[in-house]
Amino acid sequence: MLNFRDKSLRMGTDILFSRLFEKIEMNKQILSFCAFALACTGLVAQEQQNEKVTLQKLDEVVVSDSRFELKRENSGKTVIKITAAEMERNQGKTVAEIINTKSGIEINGSRGRDGQVLGLYVRGGRGKQVLIIIDGVRVSDPSSTSSEYDLRLLSTANIASIEIIKGAASTLYGTNAATVVINITTKKASEDKISGNFQSSFGTQQTANDQNYNISEFSNNALVSGTLSKFNYAVGISNRYSDGLSSLITEQNEKDFFSNYSADVKLGYKFSDKFNLQVYANQTKYRTAYDESFGYSDADYFYNSDQERVGLSSKYSYSEKGSLQINAAYTNYESESISSYPSSYTGNNYTADVFNKYVFNNQFYTILGLNYIQDESEFTAVENITITDPYANVVYVSPFGLNINAGARLNNNSEYGSHVVYNVNPSYSYKLENAYVKLLGSYATSYITPSLSQLYGFFGANADLNPEESSTIEGGVEYANDKLRISALYFNRDENQTIVYGATGYENVDGYIKAQGVEIELDWSLIDVLNLTTNYTFTERTGDSAIRIPKHKINANLGYQISDKTNANLSYTLTGERYDTNYNTFLNEELASYSLVNLYVSHQLLSNKLKVFLNAENLLNEEYTEVIGYTTRGRNFRLGLNLSL
């Protein structure tokens, strides 16, 4: 991760973007009128539904909780799917903003300026208990304090879909999968010889108190892909730039920029109907300015981050029922902080996952695999840690409604030896006419490997650390028919051997953290053109101050297909009271709850090849605090287009 080393580079970037977009001043009345006019145009349009679409919720397929394509009714989890259609409705938003609307998840910093440091809290856990997977491969930065992956490195334009499986999942996915697995799938190559998709948007970045309507955020993406006989390819580039907000709330209110550039290449070859191979490469660079958090003052600090990633994915189907697959990748991370205490870090991550999938009589789905990880980072010397995990998992789908998902993994770590984790996840589906009721439960254990920084870093390192352990109990019910899905789930998680920073450095503390809560989800097609999704989460964490974790959170989205070319989505979020640390006093303070209302409207042109959209966030211009001392966004607008050729 790298920052701009001086202001001249920042000025060069400003000039580049000024050539692409002419900055204009918009007053509040004109922009509000534009948003109102566009919404009203859609609302008075005649419903021209040439083909009415019925949402088949009963036929929805999930993958993440078993690695097999199973109907949702046969899954023992309430897996959340963010589809390609939902990704399109959120064009211009970051990955963190999109994921933050799902139950049980709070991504702190996603409502601030672009480039704000993100804190990922799921089911009362911390970021180190979250596992992110991209195209089947675990991603994490071994040079970071907790080996977390930085979501600011991801571009939404290259993402096809996201599956979110909450709860302990170390049996299938290994270390860090203690509270959630976020499984990201990138876009595949088009089946045409050549096709292209181009996205561009610009908008404001302003606070509730300073509604200046300056255009200060730009996003551009291009993806060209195709298939030529047995060969397929996809090449994409994206960039995002903003400079409208200060990192901190200060009297000077100096603007801090964020700049992200990403390039992706994916090449595949189908040797036969049984064997295919795909290789890919990614390079992402982002630079951001930030301020002094201790004392909350403006500062010319910069943070730079570079990611270079190459990998491969291969599948050999040796029969109709069995296949052998391999996913492997190498990633290099470079980061640099330019501040009063400058620092730079380098990390390398090697990952390989080889597994055999076999289905017996369409009832027993089995996986037998071997996962290898090597993390490497440089401190006073180059240090590394290796993890070699054999694992097995079986899913039983009975003809009478009983489903069982169970498995175990033997974690072999070069530093602390061996450790066993396992899961048992039964469920029972009772079929009704065009519907089902499902009862589900699970007990699963997971582990979090100490990071290289905690073992060998510059501050408080302890080479004798043991892995964190976690056990999770879940129980719930789900009902679904062709138009409605509703679920309620209770979870209880117990952490052991939690790694904390004590009086002499990092140490394990036993019986330290407990978390429990309830998640309720609703997905309802009221009529063919009107859909409501909503979720509520109650989270209670004990053992520490539970900073930045709201006890109550509500998300809701109302989608209306105005015509066959126009749709609108109105969303609402309530974030309840929570605590945060004030770094002037080093005391924890209670933060008030707040509500945000957002609007998205899109319209298709040119035989549906061109889509134009308006994204309006925080329509009521509510002033609130997400992190003490840090800026949050007020009412903002983003205009954009999506062209498919």
N, C-alpha and C positions, 0 to 999 in steps of 0.2 A: 504494500500500500504506500503510495507516494503522494506528497503534496507539492504545490507550486513552491519553488525555492525563492522566488521574488515576485514582486508585483508586475514586472514587465510581461511575464507569461500570462498573468491574469488579464492584463490590458489587451494582449494579443487575442485572447479568446473572446473578449468583449467585442473587438473589432470584427472578428470572424462572424460572430452571430449578428452583429449590427448590419452586415452585408446581406445576411439571409433574411432578416426580419427588421423592418423599420419600426423602432419603438414609437408608440403612439400614446397619447394621453386620453383616457376615457373618464368622463364624470359618472357619478353614481346613477343619475337619472337615465342617461342614455343606455348604459349597460343593463340596468334593471328592466328597462322597456324592451330591449332585445330579447332577454330571457322570457319575459312575460308574453311577448308576441309569438315567439316560437312555440311555447307551450300551448297557447290558445289556438294556434293554427292547427296543431294536432288534435286538440280536444274537440274541435268543431268538425273535424274531418269525418266523412262517412266511413263506416266500417266496410272495408273492401276485402274481406277475407275470401280469397279464391279457394284456399284450401285450409280448412280449420284443423289445427293441430291439437291432438289430444295427448296429454302428457301420460306416458305409460310408466308410472312409478313402480308398478309391479315387475316390470322387465328390466329395471335398472341393474347394472352390473358393477360390482366392486372388485378390486384386486388387492389392495394394500394389506389387508389383514390376513391373507392366506397365500398371496402371490399367484393365485389361480383366479380366472374369471368366473365368479360365482354370482348368482342372483342375490340381491340384497336380503331376501327373505331367508337365505341359507347362510348368511354371515352372522357371526356371534357378536359383531360390533356395530355401532352406529357410525359408519364411515361417512365422512363429509366429502362430497365431490364438487370441485369447482370446474365446471365444464368449459369447453371452448366458447360456447355462447355467452357464459357469464364473464369470461375473460374479455370478450369483445365489448360487453356492456360497461367495462371498467377501463377502457382505453385511456391512456394518459396517467393512470394511477400506478403507484409502485406495488410490488409484490406484497410488501408489508401492509399497505392500506387494504388490499383485497383480503388477505388472510385474517386481518384484524376484525372482520365482520362475522367471524364464525364462533360458535359457542365454545366456552372454556378457554378462549385465547385473548390475551391482552398484549399488544405490541406497543410498548411505551416508546414515545418519540416519533411515531408514525404520523402524528398530527402537527408536528413542528415543521420547521423549514426543511427543504430537501437537504439530505446529507446529515441529518441529526442522528446521533448514536442511538441505536435501537436496543431495547431491552425486551426479550421475549419471555413472557410468563404464561404458562399453561397449567391449569389445574393446581394452582398454588406453587408451582415449581419455578425454577430459574432456567436461563438460557442453556446452561451446560446439560440439562436434562432433555433437551430437544435434539432430535436427529433429523437432518435434512438430506434427502436423496435426490439426485438428478440423474435421470435415465438409468436407474438401477444401481448407482454408485454413491456411497456415502461421501459427503463433502464436509470438511472441517479444516480449520486453520490451526496447525500445531504450534504456531508461534504466538497465538493469543493466550491470554491468561487461563481460559477454561476450554481451549480448543473448539470454540464456537465458530460457526460459519456466519459471515457477514452478509445479511440479506441485501445490503446496498450494492453488492456485486451483481445482482440479478436484474435482467431486463425482461419486462413482461411481454414484450413483442415477440420473443422467441419461445414462449411457453404455450403449449397446447392445452394442458389440463393439470390439475393438482388434486391429489387425494390426501385427506388428513385422517389419520387413525390415532385416536387418543388412548392413553393408557400405556402400561408397560408392554414393550414389544421387543425386548432384547433377544428373545428366542429366535426370531426371524431376522432381526436387523443388527444385533450386537450392541456395542457400547453406546451410551448416551440416550438410547431409546427408552426413557423412563416415564415421560409424560405425554409425548406425542411424536409421531413420525410424519413428516411433511414430504410426500412423494411427488416430485415434480417431473412431468414428462414434456420434453421439448417438441417442437413441431416437426412432423415428418415431411419428406419430400412429396411434392405433388405427383399424381399419376400421369399428368400430361408431360409432354416433352420439355416444355418450359412454361413456367408461370411466375407471377410476381405479386407481392403484396407490399404496399407502401403506406406507412402511417406518418402523420405529422400533426402536431398540436402546439398551441401556444396559449399562455394564460398569465394570470396574476399570481403573485405571492405577497400577501399583505395581512396585517393584523386587524383585529376588530377595531382598534383605536386609530388606525392609519389606513383608511380606505382610499388610497391614491389611484388605484386602477392602472398602474404602470404595468406594461407587459414585461415580465421578468422571468418567465419560465418557458423553455422550449424543449420539444422532444421530437426526434426524427428516427424512423426505423425503416429498413428495407430488407426484404427476404426474397431471393430468387431460387427456385427449386424446380426439379423435374425428374422424369424417369426415361431413360433411353435403353430399351430392351431390358437387360438384367442389371443395369447400372442406374443408381439414383444419386442425386446430389442436392444439397441445400447450402446456400451461402447467405449469411445475414450480417448486417451491421446496424448499430443503434447508437444514439447519443442523447444525453439529457443534460440540460444546463439551466441553472437558476441563480439569481443574485438579488432577490428582492427582500430578504429578511436578515436580521441579525440573529446570531446564535443565541445570545443572551439579551435579556431586557435591561438596557442601560440608557443613560441620558444621551450618550453620543449616537446610539442606535446605528452603528456602522454596519453596512450590509456585508454578509458573508456568503461567498459563492459556493456552488457545488457543480462539479462537472464529471460526467460518466461517459466513457466510450467503450463499446464492446463489439467484438467481431467473432462470428461463429462459422465454422465449416463442418459439414457432415457429408461423408461419402459412404455409399453402400453398394454391395454387389451380391446378387442372388445366384449362387453357383448352381443350385438346383432347388426343387420343391422342398428338399429336406435340409438344405444348408445355406445360411446367409451370414454375411459379415458386414459390420459397419464400424467405421472409424470416425473420430470427430476431434476437433480442436477448438479451443476458446481462448481469447485474450480479452481481459477487462482491465481498464484503468479508471480509477476515480480519484479526484482531488477535491478537497474541501477545506474551507477556512473555518476556524472556530475561536472561541474566546476563553478567558480564564475563569474556570468554574469556582475556584477558591477565592472568594471575595467578589465574584460576579462583576467582572470588569471587562471592557473591550480589550482585545489583544490581537496582534497580527500573527496568530498561530495557524499552522497548516498541517493537514494530515493527508498523506498520499498512500494509495493502495494499488498494487498490481497483482493480478491473478493470471497465470498461464496454465492451461489444462488440456491434456490430450488423453484419449481413451479409446476403447473398443468394446463392441458388444457383438456376440456371436451366438447363434442357436443352431443346433443340429437335432433334427427330429428323426430318431432312429425307428420310430413306429408311430402309429396313429395315437397311441396312448402315452408315449414317453419322449422326452427331449433332454438334451444336455446343453446347458447354457453357461456362458462366461461373461461377466462384466468386469472391466478393469480400467484403471485410470491412474495417471500421475498428475499431481498439481503442485505448482510452485507459487508461494505467496511471498511478496516483498512489501514491507510497510515502513513508513517513516513518519515520525512526528517531529515537527519543527516548532519548538516552544521554548520556554525558559529552561526546561529539562529535556533537551532533544534526545531522541532514541530512534533506533531502526531495528527491524526484526526480519528474519528470513525463516521460512518454514517449507518443508517438503512433505508431501503425503503420497504414499503408494497404497493402492487398494486393489484387491482382486477377490471376486466372489464367483466360485464355480459350484454349480448345483444341478442335480438331476431331478426332474419332475416326472412323476408317473401316476396315471389314473387307473384304478382297478374298478371295472364294472360301473363306471360313472357314479360310484359311491365313495370310494376311498381315493383321496387326493394326497399324494405324498411328495415330500421334498427331502432330499439328503444333500447337504452342501458343506463346503469348506470356505471360510472367509479369512483373508489375510490382510493385515493393516500394518504399515510401518510409518510412524510419525518421526520427523526429524527437525530439529531446530538448533540454532547456534546461540550459546550463552558465553561463558568463559571458554567453553569448548563445544564442539559439535556433539549433541546428545540425541539419542534415538530410543524408541521403544517399539517393540513388535508385538502384535496380537495375532494368534492363530486359533481360530474357532471352528471346530466341526459342529454341525447342528443338524437336527432332524425335526420334521413337523408333519403331522397328518391331519387331514380334515375328513370327517365322516358325514355324509349327507344321506340320511335314511329316507326310505319311501314313506314313512309315517310321521315325519315332521321333526324328528330329533336330529340335531346337528352338533358335532363335537370338533373343536379345533384344539389340538394339544401338541406340545413339542418340548424339546430341551436343547440347550447349547452348553458346550464345555469351553469356557474362556481360558485360554492359555496365554499368560502375559509374561514378557521377558523380565519384568521387574518384581512382581509379587506372586507369581505362580499360577495356580489353576483355580477356577471358580465356576460353579454350575448355576445356570438360571433355567427356569421352565415356565410353562403356562398351561392352564386348563381353561377352556372357554366353551362351555355347553350352551346350547340354545334350543328352543322348541318353537316351531311355527305351526299354528293351527289355521288351516285354510278355511276361508269363508267364500261366499259367492263373490268372485271378482275382488277378493281382498284376503288379507291374512292378519293374524295377531301373533306377535313373536315375543316370547320371554327369553331373556338372555342374562348370563352371568359370567364372571371370569375371576380367576385368581392368577396373577402373574408376578414374577420377580424380574428385576433388571439390575444393571450395574453401570456405573460411570467411572471410567478409568481416570486416575489422576493425570493432569496435563503435564507436559514437559516443563512448563513454567513452574508449576507447583512442586515438581520433583527436583529440578535443577536450576531454576531461574535465579534472578539477581536479588529477589526480595522474599525472605522467609521460606526458602526452599526446604523441603523435607523428603529425602530419598526413601524414607521408610513408610510413606503413606500407603494405605490400603484402598481398594476401590470403594466408592460409595455403593450402598445397596438400597434397593427400594422394592417394596411389595405393594401391589394394588389389588383391591377388591372392587368389583363392579357388579351392579345388578340393575336391570331395567326392563322396559316393555316398549314395544313398537307396534303401531297399527298402520296399515297402508292399503289403499285401493288405487284405482286408476287416476284419481284426482286429489287424493289426500294422503299425506304421511305425517304422523305425529309420534314422537318418542319422548320418553322420560328416563333418565339414567342417574343413579346414585354412584358416587365413587368415594373410596377411602384409601389414602396412600400414606405409607409409613416409611420414612427414610431412616437408615442406619449407617453408621460410619460416615456421616456427613463431613465433608472437608470444609473447614472454616479457617479464617486467619485469626489465630490466637495471639497471646502475649509474646510468644517467641517465634511466631511464623505459622505456616500451615500445619494443621493437625486434624485427625479424625475425632469426631464427637459422636458417641453412640446415643440412640434414642432422642434425637434432637428435634426433628421436624415431623409434624403430622399435618395432613391436609385432607379435607373432605368437601363434598359439594354435590350439587344437583345441576343437571343440564337438561333443558326442555327445548325441543325443536319442532317446528311446524312448517310444512310445505303444502300449500293448498291452492289448487286451481279452482277458483271460485266459479269462473266461466271460462270458455275457451280462450278469451283474450285478456283475462285478468288473473294474475297469480300473486299470492302472498307467501312470503317466507319470513319466519321470525324465530328467534331463539332467546332464551333466558338462561343465565348462569349464576348460581350462588356458589361462592368459594370461601372457605374458612381455613386459614393456615395458622397453626400454633407452633410455638417454639422460638419465634423471633418476632420482629416488628412487622413483617410481611409488607414491606414498603412497595408501593406502586401496584399492588394487587387489589382491584376493586372487589368488594364483597358481593355486589350486585351489578350485573351488566345485561343490557337488552339491546338486541339488533333486530331491525325489521326492514323489509323491502317489499314494496308494492309495484309490480310490473304490469304495465298496460300496453297491449299491442293495439295501438290506435288504428292502424290500417295495415295492409300488407307491406307497406314501405316505412312506416313510422311507429316507433315505440318509445315509451317513457318509463322511467323507474324513479320512484320516490323512496328514499331510505331514511331511517331514523336510528340513532344510537344514543343510549343512556349509559353513561359510565358512572358508577356509584362512588360513594366516599371511600377514600383510601389514605394511606400515609406516605409521606416522602421526607427525605432528609434535607434540612436547610444547612448548606455548607458555610453559612455565616456564623451560625450558632452551634452546628453539629448536633442539633436536636431534631427529632421527628415531629412533623406537623401534619395535622389532618387536612386533607384537601376536599373541597366541596364537590358534590356531584355536578355533572353538566350533561346537556343534551345537544346533539347536532342533527341537522336536517340537510339532506343532500338531494339533488335532482340531476337526472341524466336523461337527455332526449336525443334520439338519432333519427335520421331520415336517409333513405336510399335513393340514389339517382343513377342515370345511365345504365338502365337494365340491371340494376342492383349491383353494379360493379363499383360504384362510388358511394361511400357512406359518410355523411357529415354528422358531427355530434357536438353537443353542448354539455359540459359537465359543470354543475354549480354546487359548491360545497359550503356548508355552514350558512345556509340561506338566511337564517335569523340573526347572523352576525353575533353569536354568543361569545362573550369573553370568558375564558376559563384558564386554569392552570393544569398542565399535564405533568411537568417536572418543575420544581421550584426554581425560579430564576430564569427559566428558558422560554423562548418565544413560542407561541402557538398561532395557527392560522385562523384568521377571521373569515368573512365572506370572500370567496374567490371564485373565479370563472376560468374555464378552459374550453377553447374551441379547437376542433380538429377534423381531420378527414382520414378515411381509410380507402385506398384504391386497390382493387384486385384485378389482375390482368391474366 
